Every structure is written in C-alpha cells, then in structure tokens.
Amino acid sequence: MINSGPLHYRFTSTSHRNIYICLHRIMDYIATNHELRNGDFLLSKDGNFKAIFQDDGNFVIYKWSPCWHTNTATNGGIRVLLQEDNNLVMYTKEKKPVWSSKSYNDTPSSKMRLTLTNEGHLVLDKDAQTIWSSEKSEGCKQ
C-alpha cells in the first residue's frame, strides 16, 4: 500500500474562491476500521485486477470482465467496512448490513487486512492468517 488515505489540498484563486482537490492514492489493501465508499477501489500490485465498490452497491472484482461480485446491486450499499470483529460488512446509509464475509469472531483484532491479490482474489487476513477469501465465498463467480 502506498498510503492509507487521500491527500487533501486547498487552493485559493485570485477570485478568493477555495478549490479543493482530493487525490486518492492507489492501494491494494485496506486495514482494520478502514472502509471503501461507492466508487473506491483496490488495485492488485501487478495492476491486472481491480476490486471496485460500484455506485450501484455491488462490490466487483474485474480483470477485463467481472470475475466475482457480492451480488448486492440495488441493495443500497454505500460503504464496505473492515471491522475489528474480523468481519467485512457492507452497510446502507441507514447503517443496515446488506452483505458480510461471515468471518465474525469474538476476539477483536486491530491487525486485519483485506488485500486484492495478483491472482484476482480478495483475501482477509487476521494476524497474517487468512480467515476469508472471495475465492471460497458465497459471492458470485463469473
């Protein structure tokens, strides 16, 4: 990962209007308590795969075409959160869960990591041990 968050810049033009620019750094993973919002994505290190949380609420892995997805289009998902309870959860704006990795565990961890691998799989690690993978999940494989 290059950085864990966006860079924000503010410029003031000669007309004294503020111009805000947000530059997102490209990442291949998110860590505990980080989230993806609609339009955010992960890019595999080799650049061949992209996991994007689409505006329609579907979380999709692409190569040239879709490889896997959560099958949550039109469910109202606005964010995917990697929680300390070891679960990756998609929430609506009403904070209602509409999808999860079903990897909940009573032992919280601040060392969680969701990575898009060069093989095109989302892998959820806890303390460097894989606890969930899109390859073996209930998501829709194409």
C-alpha positions as CSV (number, residue, x, y, z in Angstrom):
1,M,0.0,0.0,0.0
2,I,1.3,3.4,-0.8
3,N,-0.8,5.3,1.8
4,S,-3.8,4.7,3.9
5,G,-5.9,7.7,2.9
6,P,-6.5,10.5,0.5
7,L,-4.5,13.7,0.3
8,H,-6.4,16.9,0.5
9,Y,-5.2,20.2,-0.9
10,R,-6.8,23.7,-0.8
11,F,-6.0,26.4,-3.2
12,T,-7.3,29.9,-3.2
13,S,-7.7,31.6,-6.6
14,T,-7.4,35.3,-7.4
15,S,-11.2,35.5,-7.0
16,H,-10.7,34.2,-3.4
17,R,-12.7,31.0,-4.1
18,N,-11.4,27.9,-2.5
19,I,-10.7,25.0,-4.7
20,Y,-10.5,21.6,-3.0
21,I,-8.7,18.7,-4.6
22,C,-8.7,15.2,-3.2
23,L,-6.1,12.8,-4.6
24,H,-6.7,9.2,-3.7
25,R,-3.6,7.0,-3.6
26,I,-3.9,3.6,-5.2
27,M,-3.9,0.8,-2.8
28,D,-4.1,-3.0,-2.9
29,Y,-5.5,-3.3,0.6
30,I,-7.4,-1.7,3.4
31,A,-6.7,-2.3,7.1
32,T,-8.9,-2.6,10.3
33,N,-11.6,0.1,10.6
34,H,-11.0,1.4,7.1
35,E,-13.7,1.4,4.5
36,L,-14.5,1.7,0.9
37,R,-17.2,4.0,-0.3
38,N,-19.1,3.9,-3.6
39,G,-16.5,4.5,-6.4
40,D,-13.5,3.5,-4.3
41,F,-11.4,0.6,-5.4
42,L,-8.4,-1.6,-4.7
43,L,-5.9,-2.4,-7.4
44,S,-3.7,-5.5,-7.4
45,K,0.0,-4.8,-7.2
46,D,0.5,-6.1,-10.7
47,G,-2.3,-3.9,-12.0
48,N,-4.2,-6.7,-13.6
49,F,-7.2,-6.8,-11.2
50,K,-9.4,-4.1,-9.8
51,A,-12.0,-4.5,-7.0
52,I,-14.4,-1.6,-7.1
53,F,-17.3,-0.8,-4.9
54,Q,-19.6,0.4,-7.6
55,D,-22.2,3.2,-7.3
56,D,-25.0,0.6,-7.6
57,G,-23.8,-1.1,-4.3
58,N,-22.1,-4.1,-5.9
59,F,-18.5,-4.9,-4.9
60,V,-16.9,-6.4,-8.0
61,I,-13.5,-7.8,-9.0
62,Y,-12.6,-7.2,-12.6
63,K,-9.9,-8.3,-14.9
64,W,-11.2,-7.5,-18.4
65,S,-14.6,-8.5,-17.3
66,P,-16.2,-9.3,-13.9
67,C,-14.6,-12.2,-12.1
68,W,-16.5,-12.1,-8.8
69,H,-19.1,-9.9,-7.1
70,T,-21.2,-9.6,-3.9
71,N,-24.5,-9.7,-5.8
72,T,-25.7,-6.6,-4.0
73,A,-26.6,-4.2,-6.8
74,T,-29.6,-2.1,-5.9
75,N,-29.4,-3.2,-2.2
76,G,-28.4,0.4,-1.2
77,G,-24.9,-0.3,0.0
78,I,-22.8,2.8,0.4
79,R,-19.8,1.6,2.3
80,V,-17.8,-1.6,2.9
81,L,-16.1,-1.6,6.4
82,L,-13.4,-3.9,7.6
83,Q,-14.4,-4.3,11.3
84,E,-12.3,-5.2,14.3
85,D,-14.6,-8.2,14.9
86,N,-12.9,-9.8,11.8
87,N,-15.9,-9.2,9.6
88,L,-16.1,-7.3,6.2
89,V,-19.5,-5.7,6.1
90,M,-21.4,-3.7,3.6
91,Y,-23.8,-1.1,5.0
92,T,-26.6,1.1,3.7
93,K,-26.9,4.8,4.6
94,E,-29.4,3.7,7.3
95,K,-26.5,1.6,8.8
96,K,-28.2,-1.7,7.9
97,P,-25.9,-4.5,6.9
98,V,-26.7,-6.0,3.4
99,W,-23.7,-8.3,2.9
100,S,-20.8,-9.7,5.0
101,S,-17.9,-12.0,4.7
102,K,-19.4,-14.0,7.7
103,S,-16.0,-14.1,9.3
104,Y,-17.1,-12.6,12.7
105,N,-15.0,-13.6,15.7
106,D,-15.3,-12.8,19.4
107,T,-11.6,-11.9,19.5
108,P,-11.2,-8.4,18.1
109,S,-8.1,-7.6,16.1
110,S,-6.5,-4.4,15.0
111,K,-4.3,-6.3,12.6
112,M,-6.9,-7.1,9.9
113,R,-6.2,-6.6,6.3
114,L,-8.3,-7.0,3.1
115,T,-6.0,-7.4,0.1
116,L,-6.7,-7.8,-3.6
117,T,-4.1,-10.3,-4.7
118,N,-2.3,-10.7,-8.1
119,E,-4.5,-13.8,-8.6
120,G,-7.6,-11.7,-8.5
121,H,-9.0,-12.7,-5.1
122,L,-9.9,-10.6,-2.1
123,V,-8.2,-12.1,0.9
124,L,-9.0,-11.2,4.5
125,D,-6.1,-11.8,6.9
126,K,-6.0,-11.6,10.7
127,D,-2.6,-11.5,12.2
128,A,-1.2,-12.7,8.8
129,Q,-3.5,-15.8,8.7
130,T,-6.2,-16.0,6.0
131,I,-9.7,-16.2,7.5
132,W,-11.8,-15.4,4.4
133,S,-11.3,-15.3,0.6
134,S,-13.6,-14.3,-2.3
135,E,-12.3,-17.5,-4.0
136,K,-14.2,-19.6,-1.5
137,S,-17.0,-17.3,-0.6
138,E,-20.7,-17.1,-1.3
139,G,-20.2,-14.3,-3.8
140,C,-21.0,-14.8,-7.4
141,K,-18.1,-16.1,-9.5
142,Q,-18.2,-15.4,-13.2
